[in-house]
Amino acid sequence: MQSAGALGLDVATLDERQRAALERVAGVVVEGGRVRAEGSTDPLAGHPFVRALEANPFSPPDPHDVDRAELRELVRRGLVVERDGCYFAPTAIDEAARRVADLLATLPAGITVAQVRDALGTTRKHALPLLSQLDATGVTRRRGDVRVGGPRLPAAR
């Protein structure tokens, strides 16, 4: 298990026989598709990158100092959302959806990227991936140069 690294061993890399043997091995736990030593702490719990994303929801930092394997695992677990090369905390996506819903309540014909950018207090660099994520999840729909409410648009506050 020591050679598996801090994140543990990816169960997907094991064949059927090896996965079956895991059930009989004492001192290991399988969590989130990874095997690690029992009693070891999850290295991603309270990860500093997640905290940084939560502290700056609409102006997230670049992950240049984050280990690539850890970043992939953060995304896989849903602790971080990646869209078009930008990374966001899931709470930022939820808050953006609420603010867009509020904006659409006053402008039902549709909102522009610039209006969303201003409402979120961010840059176009971050507003576009946020809107792309909202489009992909059905919160908004793109119609030409504007976004309109989608089937999963939350209620305005």
FIDOTOR-409346 format. One record per residue: residue number from 1; residue in one letter; x, y, z of N, C-alpha, C, CB in turn. Coordinates in nm, 2 decimals. Glycine has a CB too. Layout:
<rs>
     i   aa      nc1      nc2      nc3     cac1     cac2     cac3      cc1      cc2      cc3     cbc1     cbc2     cbc3
   NUM    a        X        Y        Z        X        Y        Z        X        Y        Z        X        Y        Z
...
</rs>
This chain:
<rs>
     i   aa      nc1      nc2      nc3     cac1     cac2     cac3      cc1      cc2      cc3     cbc1     cbc2     cbc3
     1    m     0.08    -0.12     0.00     0.00     0.00     0.00     0.09     0.13     0.00    -0.09     0.00     0.12
     2    q     0.21     0.12     0.05     0.29     0.24     0.06     0.32     0.29    -0.08     0.42     0.21     0.14
     3    s     0.34     0.19    -0.18     0.37     0.24    -0.31     0.26     0.30    -0.39     0.43     0.12    -0.39
     4    a     0.13     0.29    -0.33     0.02     0.34    -0.40     0.01     0.50    -0.39    -0.11     0.29    -0.33
     5    g     0.09     0.56    -0.30     0.09     0.70    -0.29    -0.01     0.75    -0.19     0.07     0.76    -0.42
     6    a    -0.02     0.88    -0.17    -0.10     0.94    -0.07    -0.25     0.93    -0.10    -0.07     1.09    -0.05
     7    l    -0.28     0.92    -0.23    -0.42     0.91    -0.27    -0.47     0.77    -0.27    -0.44     0.96    -0.41
     8    g    -0.38     0.67    -0.25    -0.42     0.53    -0.25    -0.41     0.47    -0.39    -0.56     0.51    -0.19
     9    l    -0.46     0.35    -0.40    -0.45     0.28    -0.53    -0.59     0.28    -0.60    -0.41     0.13    -0.51
    10    d    -0.59     0.32    -0.73    -0.71     0.32    -0.81    -0.76     0.18    -0.83    -0.69     0.40    -0.94
    11    v    -0.88     0.15    -0.78    -0.94     0.02    -0.79    -0.96    -0.02    -0.94    -1.07     0.01    -0.72
    12    a    -0.98     0.08    -1.03    -1.00     0.05    -1.17    -0.88    -0.01    -1.24    -1.04     0.18    -1.24
    13    t    -0.76     0.00    -1.18    -0.64    -0.06    -1.24    -0.62    -0.20    -1.20    -0.52     0.02    -1.19
    14    l    -0.71    -0.25    -1.11    -0.70    -0.39    -1.07    -0.79    -0.48    -1.15    -0.74    -0.41    -0.92
    15    d    -0.74    -0.61    -1.17    -0.83    -0.70    -1.24    -0.93    -0.76    -1.15    -0.75    -0.81    -1.31
    16    e    -1.02    -0.84    -1.20    -1.13    -0.89    -1.12    -1.08    -0.97    -1.00    -1.23    -0.98    -1.20
    17    r    -0.98    -1.05    -1.02    -0.93    -1.14    -0.91    -0.87    -1.05    -0.80    -0.82    -1.23    -0.97
    18    q    -0.79    -0.95    -0.84    -0.73    -0.86    -0.74    -0.84    -0.78    -0.66    -0.64    -0.76    -0.81
    19    r    -0.95    -0.74    -0.73    -1.05    -0.67    -0.66    -1.12    -0.76    -0.56    -1.16    -0.61    -0.76
    20    a    -1.14    -0.89    -0.60    -1.20    -0.98    -0.51    -1.11    -1.01    -0.39    -1.23    -1.12    -0.58
    21    a    -0.98    -1.01    -0.41    -0.89    -1.03    -0.30    -0.89    -0.92    -0.20    -0.75    -1.05    -0.35
    22    l    -0.93    -0.80    -0.24    -0.93    -0.68    -0.15    -1.02    -0.70    -0.03    -0.97    -0.56    -0.23
    23    e    -1.13    -0.78    -0.06    -1.23    -0.80     0.05    -1.16    -0.88     0.17    -1.35    -0.87     0.00
    24    r    -1.06    -0.96     0.14    -1.00    -1.04     0.24    -0.87    -0.98     0.30    -0.96    -1.18     0.18
    25    v    -0.83    -0.87     0.25    -0.71    -0.80     0.30    -0.75    -0.72     0.42    -0.64    -0.72     0.19
    26    a    -0.68    -0.75     0.53    -0.70    -0.67     0.66    -0.62    -0.54     0.65    -0.66    -0.75     0.78
    27    g    -0.68    -0.44     0.71    -0.61    -0.31     0.72    -0.62    -0.22     0.60    -0.46    -0.34     0.74
    28    v    -0.71    -0.25     0.51    -0.73    -0.15     0.40    -0.88    -0.12     0.39    -0.68    -0.22     0.26
    29    v    -0.91     0.00     0.33    -1.04     0.04     0.31    -1.05     0.09     0.16    -1.08     0.16     0.41
    30    v    -1.17     0.07     0.11    -1.20     0.11    -0.03    -1.30     0.23    -0.02    -1.26    -0.01    -0.12
    31    e    -1.26     0.34    -0.07    -1.35     0.46    -0.06    -1.33     0.54    -0.19    -1.31     0.55     0.06
    32    g    -1.44     0.58    -0.25    -1.43     0.66    -0.37    -1.35     0.60    -0.48    -1.37     0.79    -0.34
    33    g    -1.36     0.47    -0.49    -1.29     0.40    -0.60    -1.14     0.38    -0.58    -1.31     0.47    -0.73
    34    r    -1.09     0.41    -0.45    -0.95     0.40    -0.42    -0.93     0.32    -0.30    -0.89     0.54    -0.41
    35    v    -0.82     0.24    -0.29    -0.78     0.16    -0.18    -0.67     0.23    -0.10    -0.74     0.01    -0.22
    36    r    -0.69     0.24     0.03    -0.58     0.30     0.11    -0.58     0.23     0.24    -0.60     0.45     0.13
    37    a    -0.47     0.25     0.31    -0.45     0.18     0.44    -0.56     0.24     0.54    -0.31     0.21     0.50
    38    e    -0.61     0.14     0.62    -0.71     0.18     0.72    -0.64     0.27     0.82    -0.76     0.05     0.79
    39    g    -0.72     0.37     0.86    -0.66     0.47     0.96    -0.59     0.58     0.89    -0.57     0.40     1.05
    40    s    -0.56     0.57     0.76    -0.49     0.69     0.70    -0.59     0.80     0.67    -0.42     0.64     0.57
    41    t    -0.54     0.92     0.67    -0.63     1.03     0.65    -0.64     1.06     0.50    -0.58     1.16     0.72
    42    d    -0.76     1.11     0.46    -0.78     1.14     0.32    -0.70     1.27     0.29    -0.93     1.16     0.29
    43    p    -0.60     1.26     0.20    -0.52     1.38     0.17    -0.60     1.49     0.10    -0.40     1.34     0.09
    44    l    -0.72     1.46     0.05    -0.80     1.56    -0.01    -0.90     1.63     0.08    -0.87     1.50    -0.13
    45    a    -0.92     1.58     0.20    -1.01     1.64     0.29    -0.95     1.78     0.33    -1.03     1.55     0.42
    46    g    -1.03     1.88     0.31    -0.99     2.02     0.34    -0.87     2.07     0.25    -0.95     2.03     0.48
    47    h    -0.87     2.02     0.13    -0.76     2.05     0.04    -0.74     2.20     0.02    -0.78     1.99    -0.10
    48    p    -0.62     2.26     0.03    -0.60     2.40     0.02    -0.66     2.46    -0.11    -0.46     2.43     0.03
    49    f    -0.65     2.39    -0.22    -0.70     2.44    -0.35    -0.85     2.46    -0.34    -0.67     2.35    -0.47
    50    v    -0.92     2.36    -0.28    -1.07     2.38    -0.26    -1.10     2.50    -0.18    -1.13     2.25    -0.20
    51    r    -1.02     2.51    -0.07    -1.05     2.63     0.02    -1.02     2.76    -0.06    -0.95     2.62     0.14
    52    a    -0.92     2.76    -0.14    -0.89     2.88    -0.22    -1.00     2.91    -0.32    -0.76     2.87    -0.30
    53    l    -1.06     2.81    -0.38    -1.17     2.83    -0.47    -1.29     2.88    -0.40    -1.20     2.69    -0.54
    54    e    -1.32     2.83    -0.28    -1.43     2.87    -0.20    -1.42     3.02    -0.16    -1.46     2.78    -0.08
    55    a    -1.29     3.06    -0.13    -1.26     3.20    -0.09    -1.28     3.30    -0.20    -1.13     3.20    -0.03
    56    n    -1.26     3.25    -0.32    -1.26     3.34    -0.44    -1.36     3.27    -0.55    -1.12     3.36    -0.50
    57    p    -1.49     3.27    -0.52    -1.57     3.18    -0.60    -1.58     3.22    -0.75    -1.71     3.19    -0.55
    58    f    -1.57     3.35    -0.78    -1.59     3.39    -0.92    -1.46     3.45    -0.98    -1.70     3.50    -0.93
    59    s    -1.35     3.44    -0.91    -1.22     3.47    -0.95    -1.12     3.37    -0.90    -1.18     3.62    -0.91
    60    p    -1.14     3.24    -0.95    -1.07     3.13    -0.89    -0.92     3.14    -0.93    -1.13     3.00    -0.93
    61    p    -0.83     3.09    -0.84    -0.69     3.09    -0.87    -0.66     2.98    -0.97    -0.61     3.07    -0.75
    62    d    -0.55     2.99    -1.04    -0.51     2.88    -1.13    -0.45     2.77    -1.05    -0.40     2.93    -1.24
    63    p    -0.46     2.65    -1.10    -0.41     2.53    -1.02    -0.27     2.50    -1.04    -0.50     2.41    -1.05
    64    h    -0.18     2.59    -1.08    -0.05     2.56    -1.12     0.04     2.50    -1.01     0.02     2.69    -1.17
    65    d     0.00     2.52    -0.89     0.08     2.46    -0.78     0.02     2.33    -0.73     0.09     2.56    -0.66
    66    v    -0.09     2.29    -0.79    -0.16     2.17    -0.74    -0.11     2.05    -0.82    -0.32     2.18    -0.76
    67    d    -0.08     1.94    -0.75    -0.04     1.81    -0.81    -0.15     1.77    -0.91    -0.01     1.70    -0.71
    68    r    -0.11     1.73    -1.03    -0.21     1.69    -1.14    -0.30     1.58    -1.09    -0.14     1.66    -1.27
    69    a    -0.24     1.48    -1.03    -0.32     1.36    -0.98    -0.42     1.40    -0.88    -0.23     1.25    -0.93
    70    e    -0.38     1.49    -0.79    -0.47     1.54    -0.69    -0.59     1.62    -0.75    -0.40     1.63    -0.58
    71    l    -0.55     1.70    -0.85    -0.65     1.79    -0.92    -0.75     1.70    -0.99    -0.58     1.88    -1.02
    72    r    -0.70     1.60    -1.06    -0.79     1.50    -1.13    -0.89     1.43    -1.03    -0.72     1.39    -1.21
    73    e    -0.83     1.40    -0.91    -0.91     1.33    -0.81    -1.02     1.43    -0.75    -0.82     1.27    -0.70
    74    l    -0.98     1.55    -0.73    -1.07     1.65    -0.68    -1.19     1.67    -0.78    -1.00     1.79    -0.66
    75    v    -1.16     1.67    -0.90    -1.26     1.68    -1.01    -1.35     1.56    -1.01    -1.20     1.71    -1.15
    76    r    -1.29     1.44    -1.00    -1.36     1.31    -1.01    -1.45     1.30    -0.89    -1.26     1.20    -1.01
    77    r    -1.41     1.35    -0.78    -1.50     1.34    -0.66    -1.60     1.45    -0.65    -1.41     1.35    -0.53
    78    g    -1.60     1.54    -0.74    -1.70     1.65    -0.74    -1.67     1.76    -0.64    -1.83     1.59    -0.71
    79    l    -1.54     1.76    -0.59    -1.50     1.87    -0.49    -1.46     1.99    -0.57    -1.39     1.82    -0.41
    80    v    -1.43     1.98    -0.70    -1.40     2.09    -0.79    -1.47     2.06    -0.92    -1.24     2.10    -0.80
    81    v    -1.51     2.17    -0.98    -1.57     2.16    -1.11    -1.48     2.23    -1.22    -1.72     2.23    -1.12
    82    e    -1.45     2.15    -1.32    -1.36     2.21    -1.43    -1.45     2.23    -1.55    -1.25     2.11    -1.46
    83    r    -1.43     2.35    -1.61    -1.50     2.39    -1.73    -1.41     2.48    -1.81    -1.64     2.46    -1.70
    84    d    -1.38     2.43    -1.93    -1.30     2.51    -2.02    -1.17     2.56    -1.96    -1.38     2.63    -2.07
    85    g    -1.10     2.48    -1.88    -0.97     2.51    -1.83    -0.98     2.59    -1.70    -0.89     2.58    -1.93
    86    c    -1.10     2.63    -1.65    -1.11     2.70    -1.53    -1.17     2.61    -1.42    -1.21     2.83    -1.55
    87    y    -1.13     2.63    -1.30    -1.18     2.54    -1.19    -1.26     2.62    -1.09    -1.05     2.48    -1.12
    88    f    -1.37     2.57    -1.05    -1.46     2.63    -0.95    -1.50     2.54    -0.84    -1.58     2.69    -1.03
    89    a    -1.53     2.60    -0.73    -1.59     2.52    -0.62    -1.74     2.50    -0.66    -1.58     2.59    -0.48
    90    p    -1.80     2.38    -0.63    -1.94     2.36    -0.66    -2.03     2.46    -0.60    -1.98     2.22    -0.60
    91    t    -1.99     2.52    -0.48    -2.07     2.63    -0.42    -2.07     2.75    -0.51    -2.01     2.66    -0.28
    92    a    -1.96     2.78    -0.58    -1.96     2.89    -0.68    -2.06     2.87    -0.79    -1.82     2.91    -0.73
    93    i    -2.07     2.75    -0.84    -2.16     2.72    -0.95    -2.31     2.74    -0.90    -2.15     2.57    -1.00
    94    d    -2.33     2.69    -0.78    -2.47     2.71    -0.72    -2.50     2.86    -0.70    -2.48     2.63    -0.58
    95    e    -2.41     2.93    -0.65    -2.43     3.07    -0.62    -2.45     3.15    -0.76    -2.32     3.14    -0.54
    96    a    -2.37     3.11    -0.86    -2.38     3.17    -0.99    -2.52     3.14    -1.05    -2.27     3.12    -1.09
    97    a    -2.57     3.02    -1.03    -2.70     2.99    -1.08    -2.81     3.07    -1.01    -2.73     2.84    -1.05
    98    r    -2.80     3.09    -0.88    -2.89     3.18    -0.80    -2.89     3.32    -0.85    -2.87     3.17    -0.65
    99    r    -2.77     3.38    -0.87    -2.76     3.51    -0.92    -2.81     3.53    -1.06    -2.61     3.56    -0.91
   100    v    -2.78     3.43    -1.15    -2.84     3.44    -1.28    -2.99     3.43    -1.28    -2.78     3.32    -1.37
   101    a    -3.04     3.35    -1.19    -3.19     3.34    -1.18    -3.25     3.47    -1.14    -3.23     3.23    -1.08
   102    d    -3.18     3.54    -1.04    -3.23     3.67    -1.00    -3.22     3.77    -1.12    -3.14     3.73    -0.88
   103    l    -3.11     3.77    -1.20    -3.10     3.85    -1.31    -3.20     3.83    -1.42    -2.96     3.84    -1.37
   104    l    -3.23     3.70    -1.44    -3.33     3.66    -1.54    -3.47     3.70    -1.50    -3.33     3.52    -1.57
   105    a    -3.49     3.71    -1.37    -3.63     3.75    -1.32    -3.65     3.90    -1.36    -3.63     3.74    -1.16
   106    t    -3.55     3.98    -1.37    -3.57     4.12    -1.41    -3.55     4.14    -1.56    -3.47     4.21    -1.33
   107    l    -3.49     4.04    -1.62    -3.46     4.05    -1.77    -3.50     3.92    -1.83    -3.31     4.09    -1.79
   108    p    -3.63     3.89    -1.84    -3.67     3.75    -1.89    -3.64     3.73    -2.04    -3.81     3.74    -1.87
   109    a    -3.61     3.84    -2.11    -3.58     3.82    -2.26    -3.44     3.76    -2.28    -3.59     3.95    -2.33
   110    g    -3.36     3.76    -2.17    -3.23     3.71    -2.18    -3.12     3.80    -2.13    -3.19     3.67    -2.32
   111    i    -3.01     3.74    -2.09    -2.90     3.82    -2.03    -2.77     3.79    -2.11    -2.88     3.78    -1.88
   112    t    -2.69     3.89    -2.11    -2.56     3.88    -2.19    -2.45     3.84    -2.10    -2.53     4.02    -2.26
   113    v    -2.34     3.80    -2.16    -2.22     3.77    -2.08    -2.17     3.89    -2.00    -2.10     3.72    -2.18
   114    a    -2.18     4.00    -2.05    -2.14     4.12    -1.98    -2.22     4.15    -1.86    -2.14     4.25    -2.07
   115    q    -2.36     4.12    -1.87    -2.44     4.14    -1.75    -2.41     4.04    -1.64    -2.59     4.13    -1.80
   116    v    -2.38     3.92    -1.68    -2.35     3.82    -1.58    -2.21     3.85    -1.52    -2.35     3.68    -1.65
   117    r    -2.12     3.89    -1.60    -1.99     3.93    -1.55    -2.00     4.03    -1.45    -1.90     3.98    -1.67
   118    d    -2.08     4.14    -1.47    -2.10     4.25    -1.38    -2.17     4.20    -1.25    -2.17     4.36    -1.44
   119    a    -2.27     4.12    -1.27    -2.35     4.07    -1.15    -2.27     3.98    -1.06    -2.47     3.99    -1.20
   120    l    -2.17     3.91    -1.12    -2.08     3.82    -1.04    -1.95     3.89    -0.99    -2.05     3.70    -1.12
   121    g    -1.93     4.01    -1.05    -1.81     4.08    -1.01    -1.68     4.01    -1.06    -1.81     4.11    -0.86
   122    t    -1.69     3.96    -1.18    -1.57     3.88    -1.22    -1.53     3.93    -1.36    -1.61     3.73    -1.23
   123    t    -1.45     3.85    -1.43    -1.40     3.89    -1.56    -1.47     3.80    -1.66    -1.24     3.88    -1.57
   124    r    -1.45     3.84    -1.79    -1.51     3.76    -1.90    -1.44     3.62    -1.90    -1.49     3.83    -2.03
   125    k    -1.31     3.62    -1.86    -1.24     3.49    -1.86    -1.30     3.39    -1.77    -1.09     3.51    -1.81
   126    h    -1.37     3.43    -1.66    -1.43     3.34    -1.57    -1.58     3.33    -1.59    -1.41     3.38    -1.43
   127    a    -1.64     3.44    -1.64    -1.79     3.44    -1.67    -1.82     3.34    -1.78    -1.84     3.58    -1.70
   128    l    -1.75     3.33    -1.88    -1.78     3.24    -1.99    -1.78     3.09    -1.95    -1.68     3.26    -2.11
   129    p    -1.68     3.04    -1.88    -1.68     2.90    -1.83    -1.80     2.88    -1.73    -1.55     2.86    -1.77
   130    l    -1.83     2.98    -1.65    -1.94     2.96    -1.56    -2.07     2.95    -1.63    -1.95     3.08    -1.46
   131    l    -2.09     3.03    -1.73    -2.21     3.02    -1.82    -2.21     2.89    -1.90    -2.22     3.14    -1.91
   132    s    -2.10     2.85    -1.94    -2.09     2.72    -2.01    -2.14     2.61    -1.92    -1.95     2.70    -2.07
   133    q    -2.09     2.61    -1.80    -2.14     2.51    -1.70    -2.29     2.52    -1.67    -2.06     2.53    -1.57
   134    l    -2.34     2.64    -1.66    -2.48     2.65    -1.64    -2.56     2.61    -1.76    -2.52     2.80    -1.61
   135    d    -2.51     2.63    -1.88    -2.57     2.58    -2.00    -2.57     2.43    -2.00    -2.50     2.63    -2.13
   136    a    -2.46     2.37    -1.97    -2.44     2.22    -1.97    -2.53     2.15    -1.87    -2.30     2.19    -1.95
   137    t    -2.56     2.22    -1.76    -2.65     2.16    -1.66    -2.79     2.19    -1.67    -2.59     2.19    -1.52
   138    g    -2.83     2.27    -1.77    -2.97     2.30    -1.79    -3.02     2.42    -1.71    -3.05     2.19    -1.76
   139    v    -2.93     2.49    -1.64    -2.98     2.61    -1.57    -3.01     2.72    -1.67    -2.86     2.66    -1.47
   140    t    -2.93     2.73    -1.77    -2.95     2.83    -1.87    -2.95     2.77    -2.01    -2.85     2.95    -1.87
   141    r    -2.99     2.84    -2.11    -2.98     2.80    -2.25    -2.93     2.92    -2.33    -3.12     2.75    -2.31
   142    r    -2.84     2.89    -2.42    -2.78     3.00    -2.50    -2.87     3.02    -2.62    -2.64     2.97    -2.54
   143    r    -2.91     3.14    -2.65    -2.99     3.18    -2.76    -2.92     3.30    -2.83    -3.14     3.21    -2.73
   144    g    -2.83     3.27    -2.93    -2.76     3.38    -2.99    -2.66     3.43    -2.89    -2.85     3.49    -3.04
   145    d    -2.67     3.56    -2.87    -2.58     3.63    -2.78    -2.63     3.64    -2.63    -2.55     3.77    -2.83
   146    v    -2.75     3.58    -2.60    -2.80     3.59    -2.47    -2.83     3.45    -2.41    -2.94     3.67    -2.47
   147    r    -2.84     3.45    -2.28    -2.88     3.33    -2.21    -3.02     3.35    -2.15    -2.78     3.30    -2.09
   148    v    -3.10     3.25    -2.17    -3.24     3.24    -2.11    -3.24     3.13    -2.01    -3.35     3.23    -2.22
   149    g    -3.35     3.13    -1.93    -3.36     3.03    -1.83    -3.38     2.89    -1.89    -3.48     3.06    -1.74
   150    g    -3.32     2.79    -1.83    -3.33     2.66    -1.87    -3.43     2.58    -1.78    -3.20     2.59    -1.88
   151    p    -3.44     2.45    -1.80    -3.54     2.37    -1.72    -3.49     2.36    -1.57    -3.55     2.24    -1.78
   152    r    -3.36     2.38    -1.54    -3.31     2.37    -1.41    -3.28     2.50    -1.34    -3.19     2.28    -1.40
   153    l    -3.33     2.61    -1.39    -3.31     2.74    -1.34    -3.37     2.74    -1.20    -3.37     2.85    -1.43
   154    p    -3.29     2.78    -1.09    -3.36     2.79    -0.96    -3.45     2.91    -0.95    -3.24     2.80    -0.85
   155    a    -3.54     2.90    -0.85    -3.63     3.01    -0.83    -3.55     3.14    -0.79    -3.74     2.98    -0.72
   156    a    -3.60     3.25    -0.84    -3.53     3.38    -0.80    -3.56     3.41    -0.65    -3.58     3.50    -0.89
   157    r    -3.47     3.48    -0.59    -3.49     3.51    -0.45    -3.57     3.63    -0.43    -3.35     3.53    -0.38
</rs>
